[in-house]
Amino acid sequence: MTDAERLEKWYEEQNFLPGVKSIFKNVYDNYYVQDHEEPVFHGIPAVYKIVGDNFIYVHGKEKEHVLWVYEGSPEQIKPEDVPEFLN
């Protein structure tokens, strides 16, 4: 079972969004962004980081950076402007 599949199974077991099938897409390394099988609108997608057997909800600046990478930056950046944890 892949990390994404483990995360999907865990999320479904938590019953966060009953009746909505969540899919988690790997952004990079251990960061996963939530998507859905059927198009639904639930605001800003959840981001989880997998550390060992744990699923850690990502928030704040770290979440902003993960979503920025996932969606693609609209403007070019200099390498020194890349957040430390992305290097």
C-alpha positions, -999 to 999 in steps of 0.1 A, spaced: 0 0 0 14 34 -10 16 64 14 -12 80 -6 -34 49 -2 -27 47 35 -36 84 39 -68 80 19 -79 49 40 -71 68 73 -90 99 61 -120 78 52 -120 60 86 -120 94 103 -153 102 85 -143 138 80 -164 142 48 -190 114 48 -199 102 13 -171 121 -4 -142 100 -17 -109 119 -10 -78 113 -31 -44 125 -19 -18 137 -45 19 137 -36 33 172 -41 69 164 -33 87 144 -7 62 135 20 36 163 14 2 153 1 -27 176 -11 -63 165 -8 -85 162 -39 -118 145 -45 -130 118 -70 -160 139 -78 -157 177 -82 -167 193 -49 -160 226 -33 -148 225 3 -125 256 4 -87 254 5 -76 218 2 -61 199 32 -24 192 32 -8 164 51 28 154 57 37 118 63 63 112 90 68 75 96 33 61 103 19 95 113 -2 118 92 4 154 102 -20 182 92 0 210 77 -10 246 83 3 282 83 32 293 62 42 257 55 8 249 40 9 281 19 42 270 4 30 235 -3 -1 248 -21 21 274 -39 43 245 -52 12 224 -60 -5 251 -80 26 266 -95 40 300 -89 26 327 -112 60 345 -112 96 334 -115 116 334 -83 153 335 -75 167 304 -59 176 322 -27 138 331 -23 128 294 -21 117 286 15 144 267 34 123 235 39 119 231 1 156 230 -5 
